[in-house]
Protein backbone atom coordinates (compact mmCIF):
# COMPACT_ATOMS: atom_id res chain seq x y z
CA UNK A 1 0.00 0.00 0.00
CA UNK A 2 2.78 2.44 0.82
CA UNK A 3 0.99 4.76 3.25
CA UNK A 4 1.94 4.93 6.94
CA UNK A 5 -0.35 6.50 9.53
CA UNK A 6 1.61 8.19 12.33
CA UNK A 7 -1.28 9.72 14.31
CA UNK A 8 -4.99 10.52 14.04
CA UNK A 9 -6.67 13.69 15.31
CA UNK A 10 -10.46 13.91 15.57
CA UNK A 11 -11.27 17.33 14.11
CA UNK A 12 -15.06 17.09 14.56
CA UNK A 13 -17.43 14.51 16.03
CA UNK A 14 -21.12 14.81 15.16
CA UNK A 15 -24.08 12.44 15.56
CA UNK A 16 -23.56 10.84 12.13
CA UNK A 17 -20.04 11.73 11.04
CA UNK A 18 -16.51 12.03 12.41
CA UNK A 19 -13.91 14.13 10.59
CA UNK A 20 -10.36 12.83 11.09
CA UNK A 21 -6.99 14.30 10.19
CA UNK A 22 -4.13 11.79 10.00
CA UNK A 23 -0.45 12.58 10.07
CA UNK A 24 0.93 10.29 7.35
CA UNK A 25 4.00 9.31 5.44
CA UNK A 26 3.04 9.13 1.78
CA UNK A 27 4.16 6.36 -0.60
CA UNK A 28 6.89 8.70 -1.92
CA UNK A 29 8.30 9.05 1.63
CA UNK A 30 7.15 12.64 2.23
CA UNK A 31 5.21 13.62 5.36
CA UNK A 32 1.75 15.12 5.15
CA UNK A 33 -1.84 15.02 6.33
CA UNK A 34 -4.84 13.07 5.07
CA UNK A 35 -8.39 14.07 6.01
CA UNK A 36 -11.15 11.48 5.96
CA UNK A 37 -14.54 10.81 7.49
CA UNK A 38 -15.93 7.98 9.55
CA UNK A 39 -19.60 7.12 8.90
CA UNK A 40 -21.71 4.00 9.34
CA UNK A 41 -21.80 1.37 6.65
CA UNK A 42 -24.84 1.61 4.41
CA UNK A 43 -27.24 -0.56 2.43
CA UNK A 44 -29.00 -0.09 -0.91
CA UNK A 45 -31.65 -2.43 -2.26
CA UNK A 46 -32.34 -3.07 -5.95
CA UNK A 47 -36.08 -3.81 -5.95
CA UNK A 48 -37.59 -4.86 -9.29
CA UNK A 49 -41.28 -5.15 -10.04
CA UNK A 50 -42.87 -7.82 -12.26
CA UNK A 51 -41.93 -5.81 -15.37
CA UNK A 52 -38.25 -5.48 -14.47
CA UNK A 53 -38.55 -1.83 -13.44
CA UNK A 54 -36.39 -0.65 -10.55
CA UNK A 55 -38.01 0.99 -7.53
CA UNK A 56 -36.46 4.40 -6.87
CA UNK A 57 -37.18 6.98 -4.20
CA UNK A 58 -36.96 10.74 -4.52
CA UNK A 59 -35.61 12.92 -1.72
CA UNK A 60 -34.44 16.49 -1.35
CA UNK A 61 -30.79 16.49 -0.26
CA UNK A 62 -29.16 19.51 1.35
CA UNK A 63 -25.77 19.31 -0.41
CA UNK A 64 -27.20 18.71 -3.88
CA UNK A 65 -29.78 21.49 -3.34
CA UNK A 66 -32.24 19.56 -5.50
CA UNK A 67 -34.41 16.48 -5.46
CA UNK A 68 -32.49 13.27 -6.20
CA UNK A 69 -33.70 9.88 -7.44
CA UNK A 70 -31.86 7.00 -5.77
CA UNK A 71 -32.14 3.37 -4.72
CA UNK A 72 -33.90 2.80 -1.40
CA UNK A 73 -31.43 2.44 1.43
CA UNK A 74 -29.58 4.11 4.24
CA UNK A 75 -27.46 3.36 7.26
CA UNK A 76 -27.29 -0.19 8.55
CA UNK A 77 -28.01 0.93 12.11
CA UNK A 78 -26.06 -2.00 13.56
CA UNK A 79 -28.22 -4.57 11.75
CA UNK A 80 -26.98 -7.28 9.42
CA UNK A 81 -26.90 -5.88 5.85
CA UNK A 82 -29.83 -7.92 4.48
CA UNK A 83 -31.99 -7.14 7.52
CA UNK A 84 -31.19 -3.43 7.21
CA UNK A 85 -31.93 -3.52 3.45
CA UNK A 86 -35.39 -5.01 4.03
CA UNK A 87 -36.11 -2.42 6.73
CA UNK A 88 -35.04 0.43 4.45
CA UNK A 89 -37.08 -0.96 1.54
CA UNK A 90 -40.24 -0.98 3.65
CA UNK A 91 -39.53 2.41 5.30
CA UNK A 92 -38.82 4.20 2.03
CA UNK A 93 -41.17 2.50 -0.45
CA UNK A 94 -43.78 0.60 1.55
CA UNK A 95 -42.70 -2.58 -0.28
CA UNK A 96 -42.36 -5.70 1.85
CA UNK A 97 -40.03 -8.56 0.95
CA UNK A 98 -39.41 -11.81 2.83
CA UNK A 99 -35.63 -11.85 2.47
CA UNK A 100 -32.79 -10.21 0.56
CA UNK A 101 -30.03 -11.79 -1.49
CA UNK A 102 -26.63 -10.07 -1.30
CA UNK A 103 -25.42 -8.58 -4.59
CA UNK A 104 -22.05 -7.46 -3.28
CA UNK A 105 -20.27 -4.74 -1.41
CA UNK A 106 -18.88 -1.52 -2.88
CA UNK A 107 -16.63 1.22 -1.55
CA UNK A 108 -18.60 4.26 -2.72
CA UNK A 109 -16.05 6.91 -1.66
CA UNK A 110 -12.72 5.12 -1.09
CA UNK A 111 -10.63 8.30 -0.93
CA UNK A 112 -12.92 9.84 1.71
CA UNK A 113 -14.20 7.00 3.93
CA UNK A 114 -13.64 3.33 4.69
CA UNK A 115 -17.43 2.84 4.97
CA UNK A 116 -18.94 0.30 2.61
CA UNK A 117 -22.34 -0.04 0.96
CA UNK A 118 -23.97 -3.47 0.73
CA UNK A 119 -26.23 -4.02 -2.30
CA UNK A 120 -29.13 -6.47 -1.99
CA UNK A 121 -31.92 -7.90 -4.11
CA UNK A 122 -35.28 -8.54 -2.38
CA UNK A 123 -36.65 -12.09 -2.64
CA UNK A 124 -40.31 -12.91 -2.04
CA UNK A 125 -40.77 -16.66 -2.35
CA UNK A 126 -41.12 -18.48 -5.68
CA UNK A 127 -42.60 -15.51 -7.52
CA UNK A 128 -39.74 -13.31 -6.34
CA UNK A 129 -40.41 -9.70 -7.39
CA UNK A 130 -44.05 -9.95 -8.36
CA UNK A 131 -44.86 -11.13 -4.83
CA UNK A 132 -43.76 -7.79 -3.34
CA UNK A 133 -46.84 -6.05 -2.02
CA UNK A 134 -47.54 -2.47 -1.13
CA UNK A 135 -47.81 -2.05 2.63
CA UNK A 136 -51.32 -1.24 3.84
CA UNK A 137 -51.73 2.30 5.11
N, CA, C and O of each residue as an XYZ file, in Angstrom:
548
protein
N       0.833     -1.201      0.000
C       0.000      0.000      0.000
C       0.866      1.249      0.000
O       0.624      2.159     -0.794
N       1.867      1.318      0.867
C       2.781      2.437      0.818
C       2.498      3.584      1.756
O       3.386      4.407      1.977
N       1.305      3.686      2.322
C       0.986      4.760      3.253
C       1.273      4.305      4.680
O       1.060      3.139      5.015
N       1.757      5.220      5.525
C       1.943      4.931      6.943
C       1.221      6.003      7.755
O       1.455      7.196      7.565
N       0.354      5.577      8.647
C      -0.352      6.505      9.533
C       0.473      6.669     10.799
O       0.792      5.688     11.470
N       0.821      7.912     11.126
C       1.612      8.195     12.325
C       0.708      8.551     13.504
O       0.990      8.160     14.637
N      -0.374      9.290     13.251
C      -1.285      9.719     14.313
C      -2.616     10.125     13.686
O      -2.678     10.474     12.507
N      -3.673     10.075     14.486
C      -4.993     10.524     14.045
C      -5.537     11.539     15.036
O      -5.522     11.314     16.246
N      -6.017     12.658     14.510
C      -6.666     13.690     15.313
C      -8.131     13.748     14.895
O      -8.434     13.818     13.704
N      -9.043     13.720     15.869
C     -10.461     13.911     15.565
C     -10.708     15.413     15.511
O     -10.589     16.108     16.521
N     -11.051     15.906     14.325
C     -11.274     17.333     14.113
C     -12.695     17.716     14.510
O     -12.925     18.791     15.064
N     -13.645     16.832     14.222
C     -15.058     17.088     14.557
C     -15.760     15.758     14.767
O     -15.536     14.803     14.023
N     -16.610     15.699     15.783
C     -17.431     14.514     16.027
C     -18.884     14.966     16.114
O     -19.261     15.713     17.016
N     -19.697     14.502     15.163
C     -21.119     14.806     15.155
C     -21.921     13.526     15.354
O     -21.342     12.456     15.537
N     -23.255     13.626     15.320
C     -24.077     12.438     15.558
C     -23.966     11.380     14.453
O     -24.215     10.201     14.708
N     -23.602     11.777     13.247
C     -23.561     10.836     12.127
C     -22.207     10.759     11.425
O     -22.000      9.901     10.566
N     -21.298     11.640     11.783
C     -20.040     11.727     11.043
C     -18.902     12.150     11.968
O     -19.096     12.943     12.889
N     -17.722     11.613     11.709
C     -16.506     12.034     12.405
C     -15.510     12.454     11.337
O     -15.256     11.714     10.387
N     -14.947     13.647     11.499
C     -13.911     14.131     10.586
C     -12.564     13.919     11.256
O     -12.318     14.409     12.358
N     -11.689     13.174     10.569
C     -10.361     12.830     11.089
C      -9.276     13.480     10.239
O      -9.433     13.666      9.032
N      -8.166     13.823     10.903
C      -6.985     14.300     10.187
C      -5.814     13.423     10.638
O      -5.435     13.427     11.809
N      -5.254     12.681      9.698
C      -4.133     11.791      9.998
C      -2.816     12.445      9.605
O      -2.708     13.090      8.562
N      -1.829     12.266     10.456
C      -0.448     12.577     10.071
C       0.052     11.312      9.383
O      -0.013     10.223      9.955
N       0.555     11.455      8.150
C       0.932     10.291      7.353
C       2.318     10.459      6.734
O       2.856     11.560      6.618
N       2.857      9.326      6.351
C       4.003      9.312      5.444
C       3.464      8.732      4.143
O       2.963      7.608      4.105
N       3.578      9.517      3.086
C       3.036      9.128      1.780
C       3.911      8.049      1.129
O       5.041      7.818      1.558
N       3.382      7.396      0.095
C       4.162      6.362     -0.596
C       5.510      6.855     -1.119
O       6.451      6.071     -1.249
N       5.606      8.171     -1.422
C       6.890      8.701     -1.918
C       7.860      9.047     -0.787
O       8.965      9.527     -1.039
N       7.436      8.797      0.487
C       8.302      9.051      1.634
C       8.117     10.406      2.278
O       8.667     10.648      3.352
N       7.352     11.312      1.651
C       7.145     12.639      2.230
C       6.073     12.589      3.324
O       5.176     11.747      3.301
N       6.192     13.511      4.275
C       5.210     13.623      5.356
C       4.068     14.512      4.909
O       4.247     15.387      4.062
N       2.884     14.285      5.484
C       1.749     15.119      5.150
C       0.555     14.792      6.023
O       0.673     14.098      7.033
N      -0.592     15.302      5.620
C      -1.839     15.017      6.328
C      -2.844     14.427      5.339
O      -2.767     14.658      4.132
N      -3.776     13.669      5.877
C      -4.838     13.069      5.070
C      -6.125     13.186      5.871
O      -6.229     12.630      6.965
N      -7.103     13.903      5.337
C      -8.387     14.070      6.007
C      -9.380     13.060      5.455
O      -9.450     12.828      4.248
N     -10.141     12.467      6.357
C     -11.152     11.475      5.955
C     -12.261     11.457      6.985
O     -12.104     11.964      8.095
N     -13.386     10.867      6.604
C     -14.543     10.808      7.492
C     -14.829      9.370      7.905
O     -14.512      8.417      7.193
N     -15.431      9.249      9.069
C     -15.930      7.975      9.547
C     -17.452      8.089      9.606
O     -17.991      8.959     10.290
N     -18.136      7.208      8.887
C     -19.596      7.121      8.900
C     -19.972      5.647      8.967
O     -19.141      4.771      8.725
N     -21.230      5.383      9.297
C     -21.705      4.003      9.344
C     -21.731      3.395      7.953
O     -21.876      4.100      6.954
N     -21.589      2.085      7.904
C     -21.801      1.370      6.649
C     -23.250      1.546      6.231
O     -24.114      1.843      7.056
N     -23.510      1.361      4.945
C     -24.843      1.607      4.408
C     -25.340      0.403      3.610
O     -24.594     -0.532      3.322
N     -26.613      0.459      3.267
C     -27.235     -0.559      2.426
C     -28.030      0.141      1.327
O     -28.541      1.245      1.518
N     -28.123     -0.512      0.189
C     -29.004     -0.088     -0.909
C     -29.655     -1.350     -1.434
O     -29.016     -2.399     -1.510
N     -30.928     -1.252     -1.797
C     -31.645     -2.429     -2.259
C     -32.180     -2.189     -3.664
O     -32.821     -1.173     -3.935
N     -31.908     -3.138     -4.552
C     -32.340     -3.068     -5.954
C     -33.641     -3.855     -6.056
O     -33.619     -5.072     -6.238
N     -34.770     -3.166     -5.938
C     -36.084     -3.807     -5.951
C     -36.690     -3.684     -7.350
O     -36.872     -2.579     -7.863
N     -36.997     -4.818     -7.951
C     -37.591     -4.859     -9.286
C     -39.049     -5.285     -9.185
O     -39.397     -6.143     -8.374
N     -39.898     -4.682    -10.012
C     -41.282     -5.145    -10.043
C     -41.417     -6.258    -11.081
O     -40.417     -6.685    -11.657
N     -42.624     -6.727    -11.323
C     -42.867     -7.818    -12.257
C     -42.508     -7.497    -13.695
O     -42.430     -8.404    -14.523
N     -42.288     -6.234    -14.010
C     -41.931     -5.814    -15.370
C     -40.440     -5.489    -15.496
O     -39.989     -5.013    -16.538
N     -39.686     -5.749    -14.435
C     -38.253     -5.484    -14.466
C     -37.886     -4.038    -14.212
O     -36.740     -3.646    -14.432
N     -38.847     -3.224    -13.744
C     -38.550     -1.830    -13.438
C     -38.021     -1.716    -12.016
O     -38.483     -2.407    -11.108
N     -37.047     -0.833    -11.838
C     -36.387     -0.653    -10.546
C     -37.143      0.377     -9.716
O     -37.503      1.445    -10.212
N     -37.380      0.046     -8.446
C     -38.013      0.994     -7.528
C     -36.981      2.029     -7.104
O     -35.909      1.682     -6.609
N     -37.310      3.298     -7.299
C     -36.461      4.402     -6.872
C     -37.242      5.280     -5.918
O     -38.472      5.296     -5.956
N     -36.553      6.002     -5.073
C     -37.182      6.980     -4.197
C     -36.608      8.354     -4.529
O     -35.493      8.474     -5.037
N     -37.386      9.376     -4.234
C     -36.958     10.741     -4.517
C     -36.917     11.512     -3.202
O     -37.890     11.536     -2.448
N     -35.791     12.131     -2.944
C     -35.610     12.917     -1.724
C     -34.911     14.221     -2.054
O     -34.159     14.303     -3.026
N     -35.159     15.235     -1.248
C     -34.436     16.493     -1.349
C     -33.204     16.417     -0.456
O     -33.331     16.233      0.755
N     -32.026     16.555     -1.031
C     -30.787     16.491     -0.262
C     -30.188     17.886     -0.131
O     -30.158     18.654     -1.092
N     -29.715     18.198      1.057
C     -29.159     19.513      1.349
C     -27.979     19.860      0.439
O     -27.969     20.928     -0.173
N     -26.987     18.973      0.343
C     -25.775     19.306     -0.409
C     -26.026     19.438     -1.901
O     -25.413     20.282     -2.555
N     -26.908     18.628     -2.449
C     -27.204     18.715     -3.877
C     -28.125     19.894     -4.190
O     -28.177     20.359     -5.328
N     -28.843     20.372     -3.188
C     -29.779     21.490     -3.343
C     -30.821     21.237     -4.434
O     -31.256     22.145     -5.141
N     -31.199     19.960     -4.538
C     -32.238     19.560     -5.498
C     -32.781     18.216     -5.062
O     -32.244     17.571     -4.161
N     -33.850     17.806     -5.715
C     -34.406     16.478     -5.461
C     -33.586     15.457     -6.241
O     -33.176     15.713     -7.373
N     -33.350     14.296     -5.625
C     -32.490     13.266     -6.205
C     -33.231     11.935     -6.221
O     -33.826     11.538     -5.220
N     -33.192     11.247     -7.359
C     -33.701      9.876     -7.440
C     -32.575      8.928     -7.051
O     -31.445      9.073     -7.516
N     -32.889      7.949     -6.188
C     -31.857      7.001     -5.767
C     -32.502      5.685     -5.342
O     -33.714      5.601     -5.144
N     -31.663      4.663     -5.208
C     -32.136      3.373     -4.719
C     -32.520      3.495     -3.251
O     -31.871      4.228     -2.505
N     -33.569      2.786     -2.822
C     -33.900      2.802     -1.398
C     -32.721      2.290     -0.579
O     -32.021      1.366     -0.993
N     -32.511      2.886      0.568
C     -31.425      2.442      1.432
C     -31.061      3.501      2.435
O     -31.684      4.561      2.506
N     -30.036      3.197      3.215
C     -29.579      4.114      4.243
C     -28.569      3.419      5.128
O     -27.949      2.433      4.730
N     -28.409      3.939      6.324
C     -27.459      3.363      7.263
C     -27.918      2.006      7.769
O     -29.114      1.734      7.867
N     -26.948      1.160      8.089
C     -27.295     -0.188      8.550
C     -27.777     -0.203      9.994
O     -28.412     -1.169     10.415
N     -27.492      0.836     10.756
C     -28.007      0.930     12.115
C     -27.637     -0.242     13.010
O     -28.385     -0.576     13.929
N     -26.495     -0.872     12.756
C     -26.059     -1.996     13.560
C     -26.683     -3.329     13.178
O     -26.342     -4.360     13.758
N     -27.600     -3.322     12.199
C     -28.225     -4.569     11.748
C     -27.340     -5.268     10.729
O     -26.438     -4.665     10.147
N     -27.615     -6.551     10.524
C     -26.978     -7.276      9.424
C     -27.416     -6.618      8.125
O     -28.535     -6.108      8.056
N     -26.572     -6.608      7.082
C     -26.897     -5.884      5.850
C     -28.245     -6.259      5.227
O     -28.996     -5.367      4.834
N     -28.571     -7.537      5.125
C     -29.828     -7.918      4.479
C     -31.032     -7.488      5.318
O     -32.056     -7.076      4.773
N     -30.909     -7.585      6.633
C     -31.987     -7.141      7.519
C     -32.197     -5.630      7.381
O     -33.331     -5.159      7.295
N     -31.103     -4.886      7.362
C     -31.193     -3.431      7.206
C     -31.778     -3.062      5.844
O     -32.556     -2.114      5.743
N     -31.411     -3.801      4.795
C     -31.931     -3.525      3.451
C     -33.441     -3.706      3.408
O     -34.146     -2.879      2.831
N     -33.944     -4.774      4.012
C     -35.390     -5.007      4.028
C     -36.118     -3.931      4.827
O     -37.205     -3.498      4.443
N     -35.521     -3.500      5.935
C     -36.112     -2.420      6.727
C     -36.179     -1.137      5.908
O     -37.213     -0.470      5.868
N     -35.072     -0.799      5.258
C     -35.037      0.425      4.451
C     -36.020      0.359      3.285
O     -36.674      1.354      2.973
N     -36.129     -0.796      2.640
C     -37.083     -0.961      1.540
C     -38.493     -0.651      2.011
O     -39.219      0.092      1.350
N     -38.886     -1.213      3.146
C     -40.237     -0.976      3.652
C     -40.426      0.474      4.102
O     -41.453      1.087      3.811
N     -39.424      1.026      4.820
C     -39.533      2.408      5.300
C     -39.668      3.402      4.148
O     -40.462      4.340      4.220
N     -38.893      3.193      3.091
C     -38.821      4.199      2.031
C     -39.816      3.994      0.896
O     -40.169      4.951      0.206
N     -40.275      2.755      0.691
C     -41.171      2.501     -0.451
C     -42.499      1.887     -0.052
O     -43.450      1.923     -0.833
N     -42.587      1.321      1.151
C     -43.775      0.595      1.548
C     -43.790     -0.837      1.031
O     -44.702     -1.599      1.351
N     -42.784     -1.215      0.230
C     -42.702     -2.579     -0.284
C     -42.187     -3.512      0.806
O     -41.307     -3.150      1.587
N     -42.748     -4.714      0.847
C     -42.362     -5.698      1.852
C     -41.820     -6.926      1.139
O     -42.472     -7.468      0.246
N     -40.638     -7.363      1.525
C     -40.026     -8.557      0.946
C     -39.667     -9.503      2.080
O     -39.374     -9.060      3.191
N     -39.688    -10.810      1.807
C     -39.405    -11.805      2.829
C     -37.941    -11.910      3.194
O     -37.602    -12.114      4.360
N     -37.070    -11.771      2.208
C     -35.628    -11.846      2.470
C     -34.898    -11.109      1.359
O     -35.497    -10.717      0.358
N     -33.604    -10.928      1.548
C     -32.792    -10.215      0.559
C     -31.562    -11.042      0.232
O     -30.937    -11.625      1.118
N     -31.225    -11.086     -1.037
C     -30.026    -11.792     -1.492
C     -28.914    -10.774     -1.699
O     -29.118     -9.774     -2.386
N     -27.741    -11.011     -1.118
C     -26.632    -10.070     -1.299
C     -26.189    -10.000     -2.761
O     -26.067    -11.024     -3.434
N     -25.953     -8.787     -3.235
C     -25.424     -8.576     -4.593
C     -23.949     -8.191     -4.562
O     -23.276     -8.213     -5.593
N     -23.452     -7.843     -3.395
C     -22.053     -7.457     -3.283
C     -21.878     -6.206     -2.455
O     -22.842     -5.565     -2.037
N     -20.636     -5.883     -2.233
C     -20.270     -4.736     -1.414
C     -19.417     -3.803     -2.262
O     -18.524     -4.247     -2.982
N     -19.698     -2.507     -2.170
C     -18.885     -1.521     -2.883
C     -18.301     -0.533     -1.878
O     -18.810     -0.376     -0.769
N     -17.237      0.117     -2.287
C     -16.633      1.218     -1.547
C     -17.008      2.488     -2.305
O     -16.315      2.864     -3.251
N     -18.098      3.158     -1.905
C     -18.599      4.264     -2.721
C     -17.688      5.491     -2.768
O     -17.678      6.210     -3.767
N     -16.934      5.735     -1.719
C     -16.051      6.909     -1.662
C     -14.714      6.514     -1.043
O     -14.399      6.965      0.058
N     -13.920      5.684     -1.718
C     -12.719      5.120     -1.092
C     -11.648      6.131     -0.703
O     -10.824      5.833      0.162
N     -11.629      7.296     -1.299
C     -10.632      8.299     -0.931
C     -11.079      9.129      0.273
O     -10.289      9.885      0.838
N     -12.357      8.985      0.666
C     -12.919      9.839      1.708
C     -13.313      9.060      2.963
O     -13.231      9.589      4.071
N     -13.744      7.795      2.794
C     -14.197      7.002      3.935
C     -13.948      5.515      3.686
O     -13.912      5.052      2.546
N     -13.777      4.787      4.783
C     -13.639      3.326      4.688
C     -15.005      2.640      4.725
O     -15.085      1.419      4.593
N     -16.079      3.411      4.902
C     -17.429      2.836      4.969
C     -17.781      2.148      3.656
O     -17.393      2.593      2.576
N     -18.518      1.061      3.774
C     -18.942      0.296      2.606
C     -20.454      0.382      2.437
O     -21.178      0.742      3.365
N     -20.914      0.046      1.235
C     -22.343     -0.040      0.957
C     -22.639     -1.440      0.443
O     -22.062     -1.883     -0.550
N     -23.537     -2.127      1.125
C     -23.972     -3.468      0.731
C     -25.170     -3.333     -0.199
O     -26.133     -2.637      0.121
N     -25.111     -4.001     -1.353
C     -26.229     -4.016     -2.304
C     -26.980     -5.332     -2.141
O     -26.363     -6.388     -1.998
N     -28.312     -5.272     -2.162
C     -29.127     -6.471     -1.992
C     -30.275     -6.481     -2.979
O     -30.690     -5.442     -3.491
N     -30.779     -7.676     -3.234
C     -31.921     -7.903     -4.106
C     -33.009     -8.551     -3.266
O     -32.775     -9.604     -2.673
N     -34.218     -7.940     -3.197
C     -35.276     -8.540     -2.382
C     -35.805     -9.825     -3.016
O     -35.938     -9.919     -4.236
N     -36.102    -10.805     -2.180
C     -36.646    -12.086     -2.638
C     -37.964    -12.316     -1.901
O     -38.046    -12.135     -0.686
N     -38.981    -12.711     -2.639
C     -40.308    -12.907     -2.043
C     -40.879    -14.258     -2.441
O     -41.908    -14.315     -3.114
N     -40.240    -15.332     -2.042
C     -40.767    -16.659     -2.349
C     -40.585    -16.998     -3.806
O     -39.776    -16.368     -4.486
N     -41.328    -17.996     -4.315
C     -41.123    -18.479     -5.679
C     -41.370    -17.422     -6.751
O     -40.717    -17.435     -7.795
N     -42.294    -16.520     -6.507
C     -42.604    -15.513     -7.521
C     -41.640    -14.335     -7.485
O     -41.737    -13.428     -8.312
N     -40.732    -14.341     -6.556
C     -39.736    -13.305     -6.344
C     -40.327    -11.907     -6.375
O     -41.026    -11.531     -5.435
N     -40.081    -11.130     -7.405
C     -40.405     -9.702     -7.394
C     -41.897     -9.417     -7.497
O     -42.372     -8.443     -6.912
N     -42.630    -10.222     -8.208
C     -44.053     -9.946     -8.361
C     -44.801    -10.163     -7.058
O     -45.926     -9.687     -6.908
N     -44.196    -10.878     -6.107
C     -44.857    -11.127     -4.834
C     -44.710     -9.952     -3.873
O     -45.353     -9.945     -2.823
N     -43.883     -8.955     -4.200
C     -43.759     -7.791     -3.337
C     -45.095     -7.079     -3.319
O     -45.709     -6.870     -4.365
N     -45.543     -6.707     -2.138
C     -46.841     -6.048     -2.017
C     -46.676     -4.698     -1.366
O     -45.783     -4.493     -0.543
N     -47.536     -3.789     -1.737
C     -47.538     -2.472     -1.130
C     -48.065     -2.608      0.293
O     -49.084     -3.261      0.518
N     -47.393     -2.009      1.234
C     -47.807     -2.055      2.630
C     -49.127     -1.312      2.786
O     -49.320     -0.245      2.203
N     -50.031     -1.881      3.573
C     -51.324     -1.241      3.839
C     -51.113      0.005      4.668
O     -50.276      0.026      5.571
N     -51.865      1.037      4.366
C     -51.730      2.299      5.110
C     -52.484      2.241      6.406
O     -52.485      3.211      7.164
